Each structure stands twice: as structure tokens, then as C-alpha cells.
Amino acid sequence: MARQKVTTILAGVLAFACVANTGFAQTQATTTNGAQTSGNGGQSAATLAQEASNPFASSWALQLQQNNNWAKMPRGDDHTRVRSNLQFQPLLNVRLTEKQGLIIRPIVTIVNSIPHFDQSGQNERTAGFGDTVLAFALPRSLFGGRLMVGAGPTFIFPTASKDLLSQDTWQVGPDAGAVVLGKHFITYGFVQQWFKIGGNGRDTNQMSGTFNFTYLFENGWTLGTQPTLSVDWKARGGERGTFGIGPQVGKMCKCGGLPTLLQLQVQYYPIRPDVGGPKWNIQLQATPTIPALIKKALF
């Protein structure tokens, strides 16, 4: 039943993206500084892959990300269980004014499956919706668009369907990022920091960072890495950090004429908490892209 629900969600998102693309693929996409660029019909596979990878892109990226990681359970042996989550994290670019864009990035955890022990010590698994992250950034292009920087506020909302899947806190803080666009590559870093402002959960003070280097081949293949870093500043010194890194390979494909970047990454975590921290992760990303559907400036 759970697999059927996940399949239905994936099919629904891709179907929406394909329908949207049919009506808008030939329109012009708005860049972050208010200028116009042509539709994707004449772009190379490498250019389309760079656009799908760019967190400050002018198009809309309807990304789905599936993570399956192996974590050590809180027991005195090496017993590990698989934790998984499916996240829908679209990247939406709108224009505030003719010269200033706004990046909106919600992260909605559609399925979050966590193994744990019940009161009798038996293996159990809880699944449901997770908390929601909502980030904003005001981007700025430098050096002819080869360097892009941006910053703004970020929020965490306790939207999880079950207590075990939520931090039960309202959180807010700053985010900042930078992107370098090369002829055959893209590299970026994006960091978010949150502080507790309400809720019944524990006092939180945490950071999350995503970093990326991707080499783009003309035939649409990509090769790179996307390390992730998270820090719980309230934890003990040796338990604060979680850092994962590994190779990532991808391919720019078409779904009914819709550019879709498919990527597979295997991560190892050399830095992780002794108990509950992930050791390995297999990550699959599908990123359909469409031209921005909101083209007029809001102000």
C-alpha cells in the first residue's frame, strides 16, 4: 500500500509537470534580474542539466528526492535499520520587481519512514508526513551571471502527521548561498540556520548545508558530488555533526518533451553521531523543469 501511494504521488507530480510544459514550453522564461531568455527548445542537454541543477535558476524545478539510509539503532550491538523519506522540493523563481527576483523553496516530506523500538523492545516502524521547510532568497547576478549569490529567511513548520516524525517546534533563521556557473560545470553551496521560536518540542539550534559540484557532458550525462552537512548545536560535542559525501551520476532526459534530470548518488558519512546517525545513503533525484509560470513582476 505504501509503495502504491508513493508511485501515485510520483506519477501525479510528473503528470502535472508534463501538462504544464505543454502550454508553456514555447514561452519565454524570466531570469532573476528581470531579463528574458528564450525557451528550452534550442538549448543543449548540458545547458538544460545546468539549469535543473541551479538553485537560483530562472525556470521552475519540480524536484523529487528519495533517500534511503542505514542507521545504527540505539542498542549495544551493530544492529542497523533502513530509514527512508521522499521529499518534494520545488524551486520557484518569481519577480518581485523588474530588476529583483525572489527564489521560493519549500521542502515537503511526503513520506517519512523511521524504524524504532517499542516499549517492549520490539522493532517497529512509523511512517507519515514530516515537518516542512520553507526558504526564501533574494538572488543577485555578478560577473555577467557567472556568479550568483543570494540570502533570505528560512522556516521550519511542525507539520508532521505523527509525533515521532516531528521536532514539534516552530523555527526561523537565515539562509545564504552562492552559485558559480562554468561552461561545463556548476558548483554551489547553500546553508540554512534555524532557531526555535515556539512549540512544545525541545530547544533547537541547528544548521543544514548542501554543497554541489557537477560536471556537465554535452550528451546530457552529469558526474559530480553533492555533500550534505547538518549540525545540531545543542548536542554533545561528538554528536553534533553529520556529514555525507559520495559520487553522483545523472542524465538529462525528456518526459513528453519535458526536460527531466535524473540523478543517483551514493553517500558515506565519515562524520555522524554514534547512535542514530546514518552510515550510508542511496539518493535518487528526479528534477523536471518548466518555464516560470508567473512572468509579470509582483510590484
N, C-alpha and C positions, 0 to 999 in steps of 0.2 A: 504493500500500500504506500509506504514512504517513497519507494522508488518511482511509483506511478505518479505521485504528486510532484516530485522533482522533475520528472520528464515532462509533465504537463506545464509546469512553470517555465522550463527552458523553451519548450515549443511556443508558448504564448509570447514570450519576450522576443524571440526571433521572428515570429509571425508579425508582431507589431512593427518591428524594425523594417521588415521587408515591405509591408504595406506603406509605411511612412516614406520609404525610399522611392517607391513607385511614383509618388506625387511630387517629390522634392529633389530627386537626383539631378535634374537638369537646372535647378535654380542656383543662385549664387550664394556662397557661404560667407558669413561676416567674420572678419578677423578681429582679434582682441583690440586693435587700435582703431577700429571703425572702417578700415579699408575693405575692398571687395576682392575676393579671389574666385576663380572660375570653378565650376562643378568638377566632380572627380572623374568625369568621362575620359579626359585626356591625361590623367596622372598615371605615373608608373606604379608598379606594385610596391617598389621600395618607398616611394613617396606616400602611398596610402598606408603602409605599415608604420612609417614615422608619424603620420597624423594620428593613427589609432593608439600609438604609444605615448603621445604627448599629453601631459596633464594640463597644459594650457592651450590645447588645440582649439581651432576655430569651429570645428564640427562637433557634433554630439556623439559621444561614445557610450553605447549601452552595454557596459561590461558585466559579465557574469564570471564569478571566480569560485571555484570549488577547491577546498583544502581538505586533505586527509593526513593527519599527523599522528605519530606514535609517541605516547607519553607514558612515563613511569607512574604507576599507581601508588598511592600512599600506603605501602606495605613493605615489609622488611626484605623482600626479595626483588628480583628483576622483572616482576610481572608488569607487562605493558598492555595498553589497550589503544584502539584507534579512536581518535576524536575527529569529527568532520563538521564542516559548515559550508553552506552555499550562500554567497553574498551577491546581491545585485547592487552595483556601484556605478551608476551612470555619471558621466561628466557632461554638464550642460553649460554652454557658453552663451551669455546674453549680453546685450549692450546697455549699459546704464545711460551713457551719453554717446554722441557721435565719435568721441575720442577715447572713451573709457569703457572697457569691458568688465564683466563680472563672471567668475567661474563658480559654479554651484556643484558640490559633490556630495550627495547623500550616499551612505553605505547602509544598506538594509540587509540584515542577516535573515534570509528566508528560512533556512533550515540550520539549526544548531544542535548537534548530537553529542552529548557528553556522557562518558562512562563514569560510574562511581559505585561505591559500596553502600548498601542499605544498613539499617541499624543492626541487622543480624550478621553482617559481614559478607552478604551475597552480592554477586555482580549485578548491577542494574545499569540502565541507560535511559537518560532523559533527553527528549528531543522537542523542539518547538522553535518559535521565533526568538531572535536575540535582540539586544539593545541596538539602537540606531545612532549613527554618527552623521552629522551634517556640517560640512565645511564650506567656507566661502573664501575667495581670494580675488584681489584686485591685481590683474596682471599688467606688466609693463614690458614692452619690447625694447631691446638695446642692440646696438651694433648691427643695424639692418635686420633685426629679427632673429639673429643667430643666438642671442642670449635673451632669455625671458625670465623675469623674476616676479614674484607675487606674494602677498601676505593678506591675512584677514582673520576673522574669528572662526572657531570650531566648537561644536557642541556634542554632547552625548546625552541621549534621552533614554530613560529606563522603560523601553517598550517591550521587553521580553515577555513571552507568554507564561513563563514559569520562573519561580524564584531562583532556582538553581542556575538558570541561564542568564541572570541579570546581576549587575552590581547594585541595583536599586538606588542609584544616585543620579542627580542632575548635575552635569559637569559642563564647564566652559573654559576656554583658554585661547591662545593664539596659534596660528599656523603660518608657515613660511616655506617657500620652495623656489628652486631655480632650475632652469632647463637650458641645455646647450644643444643646438641643432647643427650637426655637421652634414657634409654631403652624403656620407654613407653610414652615419651613426646618429644616435640620440643618447644623451645621458642626463639624468636629473636626480635631484634629492628633494623630498618633501617631508617636513617634520611637523607634528602636532603635539601640543601640550594641554592637559586638562587639569582643572582643579574642581573639587566638589563645591557646589553652591546650594545643595538641598538634597532631600531624600532620606530614607531610613537606613541606607547601607553604611558600610564603614567609611572612614575618612579616606579619600583618594587623592593622589597626586601622581599622575602618570604621563608618560610620553610615548609616542609612536613615530617611527620613521620608516620611509620606503625610499630605497635608492635603486637606480637602474642604469645599466649600460647595455645598449643593444646595437649590434652591427647589422646593417641592412643590405641584403643582396638584391640585385636588380630583378631576379626572378620571384621576389616576394618572400623568400626564406629569411629568417632572422636568427641571430645567435647572440647570446649575452648572459646577463645575470641580473637578478632583482633581489638584492639582500633586504631583509627586514630587521628592524630593531625596535624593541619595546622595553621600557624601563618603569618599574614600579618603585617610586622614590620612598614609599612608606615601608617597603620590605627590608629585611636584614641585608647587610652589605653583599653577601654572596648569593642572595636570592633575587636581587633587583633586576638584573638584565637578562634578556632573551634575544639572541642574535642568530639569524639563519641565513645561509648563503649556499648557492649551488648553480649549476648550469641551467639555462633556459633556451629552448629552441621553439621557433614559431614559423607559421606560414600564413601569408595573406591569401585568403580565398574569396569566393563570391557565393552569396546566398540569394538566388533570384536576382542577381545583379547588384546585391548589397555587399560592399567591402566588409569582410569579417576577418579579423586577425585571431588565429588560434595559436595558443602558446602552452607549452608544457614545461614545468620546472620541477627539479628535484632538489630539495634543500636539506642541508645538515646543520644542526645547531651546536656549534662548539661552545657557546655560552648559553646556559639555561639553568633554571632552578633545579635543585636535586630531585625534588618531588613535584610532579605535576607539569614539569617543563617538557616541551616537545623535543624529541631527538631527531626525527626525520619527518619530512613533509613532502607530499606529492601534490602539486598545484596545477590546476588546469584553468586557463582563462580563455573566454570567447568574447571578443570585442567587436560587435557590429558598429559601424559608423554611418551617420546620416548627416546631411547639411543641417545647420541650426534652423529650427522651426520658427523661432522668434527672431525676426530680422530687423525690426524697427527699434530705434533707441527708446528706452523707457522714459527718459527725461530729456 
